[in-house]
């Protein structure tokens, strides 16, 4: 059963999970944009290397932020005080 004392920790966990999902979805959107730009540039024979590289860096950064936020949530969830 949830105690009132647990609410701040649970709210923090929910915040971290929400942020992680936000970053994951953002990473997916940037990745799809990268694919669209790469293929459209190839079809129209445009130079695209710098744009695709920038999108890739952004996508990987967002994915890294996803992992960081999930890791922070996991650390909170594994604290002994949560399992009393």
Secondary structure, DSSP 8 states (H G I E B T S, - for coil): ---GGGHHHHHHHHHHHHHHHHHHHHHHHHHHHHHHHHHHHHHTT---HHHHHHHHHHHHHHHHHHHHHHHHHHHHHTSGGGG-
